[in-house]
Amino acid sequence: MKKVRIGGQAVIEGVMMKNGGQYAVAVRKPNQEIEVKVEEYIPVGERYRVLRLPVIRGIFNFIESLVLGVKTLTYSAAFFDEEEAEASDSKKDNLLMIVTVCFSVIFAIALFMLFPAFIAELIGKAVKNHFLLAMIEGVIRLVIFLLYVALISVMKDIRRVFMYHGAEHKSINCLEAGDPLTTENVRKHSRYHKRCGTSFLFVVMIISIIAFMFIDVDTVWLRMLLRVLLVPLIAGISYEFIMFTGRSRSKLAYILSVPGMWIQRMTTREPDEDMIEVAVRSVEAVLDWKAYEEAMHNGTLED
């Protein structure tokens, strides 16, 4: 049996888990029943070999994760939409998903890349040192990111999503530790994980600070354009960083992952038993965890 690295995300009253070319969404419906949907797909890296190259794979995996994330969020939200039509138009759904993904990317770039750069331009009238100005811009970017997370965490629905986020991490940590995937065991594990998307976004912020320190152009519009054009490259490098800290058990990898896991204190909450049950059902839909656990303990798990 081959070693797997299951990933996932929290959705509305549920958890999505992904293993290779399969993903499952488990949602606790208003009637308290758990609905589990399993889908097959071909990961982008398996379609074209060039997309498996370091950094490049990170760019396309990020886009793929974003599309899948929006799709599963839309699916889970439908259970709680009182005005949902009994039959949906797949073409309209696909169009809506494309529009949502595009808007999300544009909004994120505008808020976390261009807005801090705009503020830095104003400060640049007083601060002439390029490296200092790049550092100030990075700090502003981090502050905006943290404020954004803090503000949305006040919302009741988001707090519940963050609890499901904790359930997702606990389930994966339990699986990777080789413990039986029971509610009692999952509860004992940490709600923080080194491969979390929150850590990825934090790393993006840090790497952007370093990257922009080496970009010094006189034209304002060109500086702004370079901020946008470098986003894919920064995302690709950040992906490799997260994969390294996630795979390695070295002291260095742990130290490097600590800041990202600290930020997860804001984006995860301790889940209740019902939420953990949903996360476990999602894992079970994409992996025979009992066979996986046995292979792990027998030493027959292949990399």
N, C-alpha and C positions, 0 to 999 in steps of 0.2 A: 504494500500500500504506500502511495506517495504522500509526502508531507504537503499539507495545504496551508495556505494563509487566507483564512476566511476574513472578509471585510464586510462592512455593513453600514447602516445608518438608521437613525430613528425616523419614524414617520408619524402621522397623526394616529395616536392610540395604537401604535404598533412598531414593528422592527422589520427591516429588510436585511437579509443576509445573502452574500454572494460568494460562490465557490466556483472558480473557473468560468465555464460558460453556462452557469445555471444560477439563478437567483430566486429567492422566495420572499414573499411579503406576508407576514402574519399580523392580523389586525383584530383587536377585540372590539366587536361590534356593539352598538347600543344595547342589544339584548344580552350582552356579556358572553356570547359565543365567540370562539376564535376562528376567524376565516383565514385560511392559508392558500396563497396562490403561488404556483411554481411556474417559472418561465425559462425556456432555453434561448440562448443567443450566442453569436460568435464574437468573442472579444476582438477588439480592433487589432491587437497584436498578432492574432492568428490569421488574419486576412492578408496582411502584408508584412514580410519579414523585416523590411527596413524600419517598421514602426516598433520593432523590439529593441532597437539600439538605445543605449543609455541617453538620457535627457529627452530624446525624441519620444520615447515610450511614455515618459511622464506627461508630456504635453497632451498626447491623445488619450491617455488613461484619465487625465483630469477632465477632458471634454466628455468622454464616455461616462464617467461617474456623475457628472453634472446632469447629463441627459437622463440617465437611469434614475438619478435622485429625484428629478422633477416628475418623471413618469410614476414612480412609486408613491410619491407624496400625493399626486393627483388621484391615484387609485385609492389610497387610504382615506383621503378627504371625502370621497364620493359616498362613503358609508354614513357620513354625518351631514350630508347636504339634503335637506328636506325637500328641496325643489328638483332633485335629480330626476331626469327622465328615465323611464324604464329601459329604453334602448338608446345607445349613444352612437353618434356618427364618428367612425374611426378617422376619417379624413379631417374632420373639424378638430378632433382630439389631437391628432398629430400636428396640425397647424398651430393649435394653442400651445402645445409643448414647445415647438420651435420658437414661437414668439416669447414664451416665458423664459427659455434658456437664454435667448439673445438679450432680452431685457435685463436678466440677472447679471450677465457678464458686463453689459454696458454700465449698469448701476454700480457694480463693484469696482470697475476701473475708474469711474468718475469719482466715487466717494473715497476710495482708498489709495488711488494713484494720482489723479489729476487735481483733486481738491487740496491735498497736502502740498503738491507742487505749486499750486496757485498761491497758497499762504506763504510758502517759502520764497516765492518771487517778491512778495511784498516785504518780507523780512530782509531779502537780499539788498534792498536799498540802504540798509544800515550795516549789514554784515557782508563783508567783501571776501572773506575766506571761504573758498569753494567747499573744502572738506567739512568745515564747521557747519556750513549751510546745509550740506547733504545730511549731516547728522541730525540737525534740527528738523529737517523735512521728515526723516525717518521716525524721530520721536513723535512728531505730530501724527504721522500715519498710525503708529502704534496706539497712541491715545485715542484717536478716532475709532479704531478697531475695538479697543476695550470698552469705550463708552457705548458703542453700537451694541455689543454683546450684553453689557449691563442693562441697557434700556429695554431690549427685547425680552430679557429674562424676567422682567417685571410682569409681563403678560402671563395670565393664567395658563392659556393653551401652550405657550412656549415652555413654561416651567414643566408641564407634563411631558412635552417632547424631550426635554433635557433629562427627565427621569427615565424615559425609554432609552435615551442615549446611554445612560448609566447601565441599564439592563443589558444593552448590546455589548458594551465593553466587558462587563462582568462575565457574560456567557462566553465570549471569546477567550478571556483570560483563564476561565475554568477549563475550557477545551484544550488550550495550549499548555496548561499545567498537567494535563493527563488525568484530571479528576472526573469522576462520573458526572454527567451533565444533569444533575438534579437541582431542584429549586434551592434546597438547603445548601448544597455545595457552591452554587453560583453566588448566593448571597454573601459567602465568605470572601469572595475575591474583590480585587480593586476595581473601582469604576473608572480608572485611568488606563489608557493604552497608548503605547509609543507610536502606533501607526494611525492615530486618530486624525480626522480631517481638520480639527481645531489646531493640532500641532502643525499640520501642513500649512495652514494659513499663517500661523505665527512665523514659521520658517520663511515663508514668502516675504513677510515684512522685513525680516532680518537680512535676507539675501538682497532684497531691493535696496536697502541702505548701502550695503557694500558695493553693489553694481553701480549705483548712481554717483558714488564718490569718484568713479573713474570716468564719468561723462561730464565734460565741461565744454559747452558750446555757448556762443554768444546770443544766438537767436532764441527768443522765448518760445515761439511756436515749434521750433525744432526740438527744444528740450521736452516740451509736452508730448510731441509725437514719439520721441524716443522712449518716453515712459510707457506709452501704449505698446509700441512695437516690441519692447523687451519683456512684456508680461509673459508670453509663452516660454521664453528661454528661462526666466526666473522660476516659472512653475515647473519646468522640466528638471532644473537643478534641485529645487525643493523636494520633488518627488524622489530623486535619488538619495537625498539626505535622509528622508523619512524611511525609505526602504533599508538603508544602511543601519540606522538606529533600531529599526524593527527586527532585523535579522541578527545583528550582533549582540552577544552577551558580555561584551567587554565593558570595562569600567568607563572608558572614553565614551562609548555609545550611550551608556546610562546618563553620564553627566550632560551630554549634548541633548538628551531627550527631556531632561528635567524641566527646563523653562516651558516647553510646549505642554507637558503634563500639568504644570502649575496653572496654565491658562484653562485647562479642562475643568478646573474647580468651578469655573463660571458656566461651562456648557454641559456639565453633567450634574445629575442629582442622584441621591440614593433611591432606587426604585422600590416599589412594594412587591409583594409576592405575585400578584396578578400580572404585573409587567414582566417580571422575570420569566413567568410561565410562557408568555407570548414570545419572548426572545428565544427561549429553549425550543419552542415549536418551530421557529424560523430556522434555527440551526439544523434541527432534525430533518427538515424538508430538503436540505441540500447536502447533508453528510450523514453517513451511518457512524455516529460518534462512538458507539460501543465497539465496533470493529476498529475504528481509528485509535481509540484508547488502548485496546488490546495490542495492536501493532506497536504503539508507542512504548508500552511497558515490556513487550517482548524484544524490543530492539530491531524490529523488522521494518520500521518506517524509513522509506527512502527519500532522500533530498530531491 
